[in-house]
C-alpha cells in the first residue's frame, strides 16, 4: 500500500488526477506544500469517515454522501487556513475549496475506503496524499529554483515567524526565468517528472528481466525412477 501510493499508483504521476490545482499553484515550495497538506488531511479524514459509514449508506446515495463528507472536511481545512495561515490562503485562493472536486479524493473513497476497515483506509488516504504532496513539492521546487533561483522562500506563510530564515538563495544575482513560474513551465515540469518515472520503471523492468535471464531455469528437476534400485 505504501509503495502503491508513493510510486506505483501515484495520483499525480500515474492516475493524472488533481492536475488543475497542481499546475496552478506549484510556482513555489510553500504554495505546493500548503495545498499538499490540505489535500492530504481531507483525503485521510474522508477515507476514515467513508469507511465508518460504508455499511450504513445505500448504493443509491453513496456518491452524494461521499461528496458531502469531502466537502465538510474541505470546509474545515478552509476555515483553519483562514484562521492561522490567512496570507497563504489568499494566495491559494479558489483552489482550496476546489479540493472537493479533486477526483483523487472521491476515487479513493469509492474504490478503497468504502470496501475496507478504518485503519487500512486511513493508511491508504495518508499514502495517496503523501504521494500527491511529494509531486506537488517536487514540481514547486523545480519551478521556484529555475524561475527565481531560490528554495523555501516565504515559508513563514505556513510555519510562522520561525521559518523566516528558511529561504535558500541557490544562485546570487539570478535573472528570473518567468517562463518557469507561468503555466507552460508547470506543464513542462510535470511532463519531465512523468518521463523520469517512466524511465526508472522501464530500467527496473529491464534489470529484473536480465536478472531472470542470468539465473536461468531451475537446475533441479524431478526425475521419474521406475523399477527397483539396488
C-alpha positions as CSV (number, residue, x, y, z in Angstrom):
1,X,0.0,0.0,0.0
2,X,2.9,2.4,0.8
3,X,4.7,1.7,-2.5
4,X,1.3,1.9,-4.3
5,X,0.6,5.4,-3.1
6,X,4.1,6.8,-3.3
7,X,5.2,5.4,-6.7
8,X,3.3,2.6,-8.5
9,X,-0.2,4.2,-8.4
10,X,0.7,7.8,-7.6
11,X,-2.3,10.1,-8.1
12,X,-0.3,12.8,-9.9
13,X,2.2,10.8,-12.0
14,X,0.2,7.7,-12.8
15,X,-3.5,8.5,-12.4
16,X,-3.0,12.1,-13.5
17,X,-5.7,13.4,-11.1
18,X,-5.9,16.8,-9.5
19,X,-3.9,18.4,-12.3
20,X,-5.7,21.7,-12.2
21,X,-4.6,22.8,-8.7
22,X,-1.2,21.1,-9.1
23,X,-0.3,23.0,-12.2
24,X,-1.8,26.3,-11.0
25,X,-0.3,26.8,-7.5
26,X,3.1,25.0,-7.6
27,X,5.1,28.1,-8.5
28,X,6.9,27.9,-5.1
29,X,7.5,25.2,-2.5
30,X,5.4,26.9,0.2
31,X,2.3,27.0,-2.1
32,X,2.8,23.4,-3.1
33,X,3.3,22.3,0.5
34,X,0.2,24.2,1.7
35,X,-2.0,22.7,-0.9
36,X,-0.5,19.2,-0.4
37,X,-1.0,19.2,3.3
38,X,-4.6,20.4,2.9
39,X,-5.3,17.7,0.4
40,X,-3.8,15.0,2.5
41,X,-5.8,15.9,5.6
42,X,-9.0,15.9,3.6
43,X,-8.1,12.6,2.0
44,X,-7.3,10.9,5.3
45,X,-10.4,12.3,7.0
46,X,-12.8,11.5,4.2
47,X,-11.4,7.9,3.9
48,X,-11.9,7.3,7.7
49,X,-15.4,8.8,7.6
50,X,-16.4,6.8,4.5
51,X,-15.0,3.6,6.0
52,X,-17.0,4.1,9.2
53,X,-20.4,4.6,7.3
54,X,-19.7,2.1,4.5
55,X,-22.2,-0.4,5.8
56,X,-25.0,2.1,6.5
57,X,-25.2,4.0,3.2
58,X,-27.4,2.7,0.4
59,X,-25.8,2.4,-3.0
60,X,-28.3,4.9,-4.5
61,X,-26.9,7.8,-2.3
62,X,-23.4,6.5,-1.9
63,X,-21.6,9.1,-4.1
64,X,-23.6,12.1,-2.9
65,X,-22.8,11.1,0.7
66,X,-19.1,10.8,-0.1
67,X,-19.1,14.3,-1.7
68,X,-20.8,15.7,1.4
69,X,-18.2,14.2,3.6
70,X,-15.3,15.5,1.4
71,X,-17.0,19.0,1.3
72,X,-17.3,19.0,5.1
73,X,-13.6,18.2,5.6
74,X,-12.6,20.8,2.9
75,X,-14.7,23.5,4.7
76,X,-12.9,22.7,8.0
77,X,-9.5,23.0,6.3
78,X,-10.5,26.2,4.7
79,X,-11.6,27.7,8.0
80,X,-8.4,26.6,9.7
81,X,-6.3,28.2,7.0
82,X,-8.2,31.4,7.2
83,X,-7.6,31.5,10.9
84,X,-3.9,30.5,11.0
85,X,-2.4,31.0,7.5
86,X,-4.5,33.7,6.0
87,X,-1.9,35.1,3.6
88,X,-1.2,31.6,2.2
89,X,-5.0,31.0,2.0
90,X,-5.3,34.2,-0.1
91,X,-2.5,33.1,-2.4
92,X,-4.0,29.6,-3.0
93,X,-7.4,31.2,-3.4
94,X,-10.2,29.2,-5.1
95,X,-8.0,26.0,-5.2
96,X,-8.6,25.3,-1.5
97,X,-12.4,25.0,-1.9
98,X,-11.8,23.1,-5.2
99,X,-10.3,20.3,-3.2
100,X,-13.9,19.0,-3.1
101,X,-13.7,18.3,-6.8
102,X,-10.3,16.5,-6.7
103,X,-11.0,13.2,-8.3
104,X,-8.2,11.5,-6.4
105,X,-10.1,12.0,-3.1
106,X,-13.5,10.8,-4.4
107,X,-11.8,8.0,-6.2
108,X,-10.1,6.6,-3.1
109,X,-13.3,7.0,-1.1
110,X,-15.3,5.0,-3.6
111,X,-12.6,2.5,-4.7
112,X,-11.0,1.7,-1.3
113,X,-12.5,3.3,1.8
114,X,-16.0,2.1,1.0
115,X,-14.7,-1.5,0.9
116,X,-12.2,-1.7,3.7
117,X,-11.9,-1.1,7.5
118,X,-10.9,2.1,9.1
119,X,-7.2,1.6,9.7
120,X,-6.4,0.4,6.1
121,X,-8.5,3.2,4.7
122,X,-6.6,5.8,6.8
123,X,-3.3,4.4,5.7
124,X,-4.4,4.4,2.1
125,X,-5.5,8.0,2.4
126,X,-2.3,9.0,4.0
127,X,0.0,7.4,1.5
128,X,-2.0,8.6,-1.5
129,X,-2.0,12.1,0.0
130,X,1.7,11.8,0.7
131,X,2.4,10.7,-2.9
132,X,0.4,13.6,-4.2
133,X,2.1,16.1,-1.9
134,X,5.5,14.8,-2.8
135,X,4.9,15.5,-6.5
136,X,3.5,18.9,-5.7
137,X,6.5,19.9,-3.6
138,X,9.0,18.5,-6.2
139,X,7.3,20.4,-9.0
140,X,7.2,23.5,-6.8
141,X,10.9,23.2,-6.0
142,X,11.8,22.8,-9.7
143,X,9.8,25.8,-10.7
144,X,11.0,28.0,-7.9
145,X,14.6,27.1,-8.4
146,X,14.5,27.6,-12.2
147,X,12.3,30.7,-12.0
148,X,13.7,32.6,-9.1
149,X,17.0,30.8,-8.1
150,X,15.8,30.2,-4.6
151,X,14.2,27.4,-2.5
152,X,11.8,27.6,0.5
153,X,11.1,31.3,0.1
154,X,8.2,32.7,2.1
155,X,7.9,29.6,4.3
156,X,6.7,31.8,7.2
157,X,3.3,31.9,5.4
158,X,2.9,28.3,6.5
159,X,5.1,27.8,9.6
160,X,5.1,31.3,11.1
161,X,8.0,33.5,12.2
162,X,10.3,30.6,12.9
163,X,10.6,30.0,9.1
164,X,11.5,33.5,8.1
165,X,15.2,32.5,7.6
166,X,14.5,29.1,5.9
167,X,14.9,30.7,2.5
168,X,17.9,29.4,0.5
169,X,19.4,31.5,-2.2
170,X,20.9,29.0,-4.6
171,X,22.1,31.5,-7.2
172,X,23.1,35.0,-6.4
173,X,22.1,37.8,-8.9
174,X,19.9,35.3,-10.7
175,X,18.0,36.6,-13.7
176,X,14.5,35.3,-13.0
177,X,13.1,32.9,-15.6
178,X,9.5,33.9,-15.8
179,X,8.6,31.0,-18.1
180,X,9.2,28.5,-15.2
181,X,6.6,30.1,-12.9
182,X,4.0,30.5,-15.6
183,X,1.5,27.7,-16.6
184,X,3.7,26.5,-19.6
185,X,6.5,25.9,-17.1
186,X,4.2,23.8,-15.0
187,X,3.2,21.6,-17.9
188,X,6.8,21.0,-19.0
189,X,7.9,20.3,-15.4
190,X,5.2,17.8,-14.9
191,X,6.0,16.2,-18.2
192,X,9.6,15.8,-17.1
193,X,8.6,14.2,-13.9
194,X,6.3,11.7,-15.7
195,X,9.1,10.9,-18.2
196,X,11.6,10.4,-15.3
197,X,9.2,8.0,-13.6
198,X,8.6,6.0,-16.8
199,X,12.3,5.8,-17.4
200,X,13.0,4.5,-14.0
201,X,10.2,1.9,-14.2
202,X,11.5,0.7,-17.6
203,X,15.0,0.4,-16.3
204,X,13.8,-1.6,-13.4
205,X,11.9,-3.9,-15.7
206,X,15.0,-4.5,-17.8
207,X,17.0,-5.2,-14.7
208,X,14.6,-7.7,-13.4
209,X,14.4,-9.4,-16.9
210,X,18.2,-9.5,-17.1
211,X,18.4,-11.0,-13.7
212,X,15.9,-13.7,-14.5
213,X,17.8,-14.5,-17.8
214,X,21.0,-14.7,-15.9
215,X,19.7,-17.0,-13.2
216,X,18.2,-19.3,-15.9
217,X,15.7,-22.1,-15.4
218,X,15.9,-24.0,-12.2
219,X,18.6,-26.7,-12.3
220,X,16.7,-29.0,-10.1
221,X,14.2,-31.2,-12.0
222,X,12.0,-34.0,-10.8
223,X,13.3,-37.4,-12.2
224,X,10.9,-40.3,-12.5
225,X,12.5,-43.5,-11.4
226,X,10.9,-46.8,-12.3
227,X,11.9,-50.3,-11.2
228,X,14.0,-51.2,-8.3
229,X,17.2,-49.6,-7.1
230,X,19.7,-52.0,-5.5
